[in-house]
Every structure is written in structure tokens, then in C-alpha cells.
Amino acid sequence: MELSNEDNLRLNVLLAQDLKAIRINEGTMTVHALTSQGEAKIALNPTTRDDQYLKIVKELFSLKITGSPGGYPIFLKRWTRMGHADNTLEHMLLLGEPEAVVAVVHAPTISHDIGVRAWWALPTTEVAIRLMEYPEIANGELGKELATYLMEFLPFEEKQVSTVNMVRLCLQGDLITLADREKLWARAKRKNPFYVGFLHAEPKQIPLDKSCCAKHAEVSRKLASLIKADNIYAKTLCALLDVNGQRWLETIKLSLKKPVDQDVVISLFIAIGKYFDLPIHTLRLDKRGTRSIEIAIQHSLEICANPDNDELKTLLKSLDKVDHPFVEAMLVLAQMGEHTLIPIFSGNDSVGTVMRKRLLPLTTPLLEKVDILMR
């Protein structure tokens, strides 16, 4: 089986140009190309079944681009998603193969330009989410277009943890307007994963009407010199007691009111752990979270009673004893992470009400620590 003479000529002429990306509309049997002069398209004239003809077309692309008619999927499909094809990303976008585009967007060294080409070649939710993970792309011209796409698609997303990720990605920088952030927040009242998405974002992105903790001014005054000296514990504590920190803490409470499934809860605890940039070797038994809230609480009390870190020791000396519970609560939260959930989720796949009941021994004392930081 061969290409029709007309298609063979037109495709070879196309491949001789400066191509940026190729996509194939299998429904209309049309080849679309992104070139340095703009977009071009070729309507195919099959001489056999459509699927067989498309295979011949892709073999031509592969032969011209990689030197082998079976360059993808015989070889590339085995390893491109592992991120080892960064030297051939441009070539992979010329194969007319969706799987190759997905492989490109998983490459660790993808640039904004390659991201633009990949988005043109395969404008899907999976590709948009992956591209938004790269700061260079999210902060570039493509970022706002991808955020707009995800915002429009959000109401139709069925996977709860995907909703978390989409909200998180849309809340990067100034990709969306304040009005759009408020719309996302309003949806959270009906769909809990939206709250978790906000937890992953910068606290200033949370459109909650909150004020500083009652003791924020007093604690900040006591720790002013430490903050000036860049004491990480002092800076973190004051940030929690400030208005943005109070918004973030309130969002934890809202997120824990009615979590829907285990993946969302895991993401929630990852978000809590990521907030804190405190020395892991001082605070955690495991860098991905202490495996028991009881151990975390005990560990926090021991650290405050016998601090082995100069910055933490200085912080505690600068505060009155009555303020030490703030530090203890902060240290408990800093020890949270996905591993904290292992004793609860291990060996079961509970969701909804059953899952929330199983979580109570963890969430009840955790929320008590949150309340201490908000009193």
C-alpha cells in the first residue's frame, strides 16, 4: 500500500518547509501543520481504509524526521514519558502522533516555545495541566491561555484530585482575575476539592475576609529583631498569625469539613507540609510527614522543651511562656504530610462518611492546633 501520488507530493513539499508541529485530524483525514509562515493543511485522499492510510502517512513523517519509518512507536514509545527524549522534542512534535506530544510535555527541559507548539498540536486537558506545571510556561504568554482553558473545563472535570490540581495551577501568579478567583472560591462551597486547590496556592490568593490573629502585633513586636535577622521560625510564625496566614488556616478548616475521597485528603496534607519551609532534620521523623499525629504532638513538645536549634531556641526565649503554644502548634502542622495518613488509609479504600470517621483521630487534634494559631 502506498500514498496517492497527490498526497505523496504535497506531504513531501510540506515536510521540506520549516515545520514547528504537525497534527492529524483523523475524523476529517486532514493533516495540519504549524510552520514559520503560519498554519497549513492538507486534505488526504485515502487509497485504502482510513486507519491503514494514516499509518502510511505517519510512517512517511517518521522516515523523514527520524530516519526510520518505525521511529515512533516502536522505539520512542518505550522511553519518552520517562523524560529521556529532551534532545528530540522538536522532532517528536512533527510525527503527527498524540502520544509523542504527551511525551514531549513530560520532558523536564521543555521550553516555552516547545510548550506553545505542543499545545497547538494537542490542546487537551492532560496537556494543559502538564504544561502549567512548568514556571517558564505558566509565567509566559501561553500561561493565561492555558488558565482560561482550564477555568472553562473545570465544571466538567469528574476526577476530584484533578479538580484540585486545576484550581492550584490556575491560581499561580496573576493568571486569573480577582473576579475569577472569587468564582472559584464560591464553587468550593459546593465542591470541597476547590478548597484544597486554594491551600496549594499562595495564601494571598484566598479571597477570604479575615483579620490578623489577636496577638499578631504583640508577637511581631517581640520577634522584630529575629525577623530582621531572617530567623525562619520567627518569619513563619508571624506569617501564620498575619492576615494571609489566617486565611490559609481557615481554608484548612474548610477543607477538612467534608473531604470527598482519599486522593483529595492526601493532596490536602501535602499542601500543609509544603507550606512550611522549616529544617526537616529538626522537625520530622520522615521528610514526607510524621506517621502519627500523636508522635508529631509529642515531638513538638520535646523540641520546645529542649530545642537543639539555635534559631528555634532564640525564638522561644524571645516569647513569653504563654505564647509557646503558638510555636508548638506551628511545629505540629509542619510535621504533617502524606505519610501522616498511612495508618488511616493503609489497607482500605473508604470514601465519604466512612473515610471522614476514620480521619477523626487525626483531624480532631490537628484542628485544635489550627484553632490555637487563630485564637
N, C-alpha and C positions, 0 to 999 in steps of 0.2 A: 504494500500500500504506500502511496506517495501523495504529496500535496498536489493540488491542482496547479497547473502552470501559472495561472494568475496569482494565486496565493503565494507560491514559491517566490515569484519575482518581487511582489510587494513586500513580503516579510523580509527578504534579504536586503531590499532597499532600506527598509525601516531599521534593520539591525546595523546598517552601515552608518547610521546617524549617531549623534551624541545623546544616548539614551540615559535617563535618570531612573526610570522604573517602568515595569510592564504589568498590566493586569488583564485577565481574560474574563469576559462575561460569558459564562457557559450557556446561559439561557438564550442569549441572542447570538451566540457564536461570533463575538466581536473581540478583537484584540485592541486594547487601549494602551497607548504609550505616552509617557511623560518625557518630553525632550527639552533641550535647551531653548528651542523656539516656541514651546507650548505643548499642547496636547495633540495627539494624532490617533486615528483609529482606523482599523481595517476590518471590514465585514468579511468573514471567511465563507468559502464556497466548498463545503464538505463533499468529498467523493466517496465517503463511506459513513458508517454510523458516527454520530457526533462525538461520542466518548473515544472511539478509536482515532478519529481525526485530530482531536485535541491532544492526544498522546503524541501523534506525529509532530504537531506544532511545537509542543514542549520539548521534544527531542531535538528539534532544529534550534530552539533557543539555547538549550543546554550545550549542544555541539559548538555553536558559535561563541558562547560566553565562557564555558569551562573547558572546551576541547573534548568533551565526552558526551555522547547522547544520553548517557545514564548518570550524568553528574549529580543530579538530584532526582529521585530519592535514593538511588542505590547506595551512594556513599554519604552524601551530606546529611540525610535524614537521621543517620545514626548518632551524629555528634553536634549538630548546630545548636540545639537547645541547651547544650552544656556550655555554650559561650566560647567555643574554640575557633569560631569562624570569623573573627573580627577583621582579618586581612582580606576577606572576600565579601564583605557586606554589600558593596555596590553591585557586585556580580549577582548575588543572590536575589536582589530586587529585580533582576532582568530575566528571571526564569519563568515568570507567569505562574508561580506556584504559591498558593496561600501559606502552606506550611513553611516555606522558605522565608516568607515575610515575618511570620511568628518567630522563627529562629533569629532573625535579624534584631527584632525588638527585645530579645532576651540577651543580646550580646552586651557585655559590660562596658564596652568602649564606644557605644553608639553616640553619634554627634547630633546636633540639632538638624543639620541638613539631611542626614540619613533618616532621622525621625520624620521629617516632612515628607520624604519620598515614601517611606514605609506606610505612613498614614494615607497617602494618596493611593497606594497600591492595595491596601486592605483596611478600609475605615470601619472597624468593628469595635465593640466594647472591650474585648480582650486586648486588642492592640492599644486602644486609648488608655486603658488602665496601666498597662505596662510602660508606655511612653511617659506617662505622668510621674512615674517613679524616678525619672532622671531629672535632677535640678536644672541642668542646662536646657532641657526641652520644656519643662514646666515654666521656667522663667523667660523663655524665648517667645517669639511671635506665635508659635504653634500652641503654647500653653493655654491661652484663653479660648482658642477654638476647641481644644480638647475638653476644657472645663465646661464650655457651653454644651457640647455633645453629651457629656456625662450627666449634666443637670437635666437635660431633656429626656435622657434614658432612665434616670433614677426611678420614676414611678412604675416602670415596667420590670425592674430588676426583682427576681424572685429569691435569689440566694441572699440570706441575711448578712453573711460576712462580706459578700461583695458590696452590699449597700454601705457597710462600714468603710470599706476601702475607697469607694467612690466619693463619699462625703469627705473623708480625710484628704483625698487628693484635690478635690475642688476647693478646699479651704487653705490651700497653700498661698502664701503671699496675698496679692490683691487680684487674684484670677477672677473672682466674682465680686459683685457689688454688695454693699451692706443690705440692700433690699433682698438680694438672693440668699444671703446668709440667714436673714430673718425668716425667709420662706423655708429653708432647710430646718431651722430650729422649730418652726411651727409644726412641720411634719413629724418631728421627733416625739411630739405628744401622742401621736398615733402609732409610731413605728420606732420602738426602742433603739435599734441599731444606729439610728441617726445620732443619738447622744454619744455613743461610743466613738463615732467618727469625729465628733467635736472634741472628745477627750484626746485624740491623737493630734489635733491641731494646736496651734499656739493659743494659749488661754485668752488672748486679746480678741480672738475670732469669735468667742462665745458671746452672743447678744443677750446677756442676762443683766438685769438691773440689780446690781449688788453694790454694797459699800465695803470698805475695808473692815477687817476684824477690829473689834473694840480696842484691843491692845496693840494694834499695829503701830501707832505713833510712838507709844511708850517703848516698845521693843526696838523699833527702828532707831530711836534716840540712843538707847543703851548699846546698840550694835553698830553705830555710825562709823566708828574708827575701824572696826573689823571689816565692814563692807568696803570701806575705802582701801583697806589692805587686801581686798579680794579674797576674803575668807569665804569659801564655797558654802559652808554650813550656814553662816550668817546670811549670806545672799539668798540662799534657798528658803530659809525660814521666813525672812521678810517678804519674799515674793509670794509665799503661800498666804501670808496674812494680809497682803495688799489686795486691791480690788480684783485684779485678774486671777490671782491665786484663789480667792473666794469663789469666783465664777467657776473655776476648774473643779474645786472641791464640791460645789453644789452639783456639778454635772456628774461627778462620781455617784452622788446620792441618787440622782435621777436615773442613771444608767443601771443601778442595782435594784431599782424598784420592781422592774418586771423584765429581766433578761429573757430572751426567747430560746436560745439554744447554746450548746457548749462552745461552738466556734466563736460566737459573739462574746461570750464571757472570757474566753482565752484572750481575744483581742483587747478586751477591756483591761485585763490585768497586765498585758504587755504595755498598754498605753500608760498605766500607772507607773510601771517600772521605768519606762523611757523618760518620764518627766524629770526624774531625779538624776543629776549628774554628780553624784557623790562617790567617793572612793569605794569601789566594790570590795576590796580586800578588807576594809574596816567594817563594812556593814553586812555583807551577805555570806551565807554559807554556800550559796550557789549563785553564779552571776545571772541566772535567769529566774531568780526568785527563791526565797526560802520556802521549804516544802510544808511548812505548818505555821499558821498564824500564832499559835501558842509559842513556838520557838522564836518567831520574829519579835513577839512582845517581850519574851524573856531576854532575848539578845539585846533588845533596845534598852531595857532596864540595866543590864550589865554594862553596856557601853557607857551609859550616862553616869553610872556609879563609879566606873573605873575606866575613863576614856584613855585609849592608848594612842590618840591622835592629837597633835598639838593644836590644830585648828579647832577641833571639837572641844578640847579641854579649855581653850581660851573663850570659846563661845559660852560654855556652861558657867565659867567664872564671871562672865560679864552680865549674866542674867540672875535675877533673884530666884530662889528655890521654887517660888510659886509659879514661875514661868517654865520650869523644866519639863512639865508635861507637854508643852508645845514641841520641844525637841524630841521627846520620847515618841510622840505621835508621828512626827515627821520621819523618824528613823524606821518606824514600823511600816509606813507607807513605802518608804524607799526600798524595803526588802520584798515588796510584792513583785510578782512576775508570773509567767505561765506555769512554772514548776510549782507554784503555791497551790495550784488546782489539781495536782496529780493525786493526792489522797482522796479527793472528792470524785473526780471523773474517771479514775482508773477502773477498768472492768465494767463500765456501764455506759449506756448511750442515752441517758434520760434527758428529756427536754421539758419545757414549760413548767407547770406547777410542781411536778416531781423533782425536777432539777433545782428549782428555787428552794425547795425544802431541804434538799441535800446541801445547798450552799449556806444555809443559815448559820452553822457553827463557824463559818469563815466570815460571812458578810456582817453578822451582828457585831462582833468585836472590831471589825475594820471600820464600820460606820461610826462606832463610838470614838475611834481615833480621829476620824474626819470631823466629828462634832466638836472635839476638843480644839481643833485648829480653827473652828468657825465661831466659837463662843465669844 
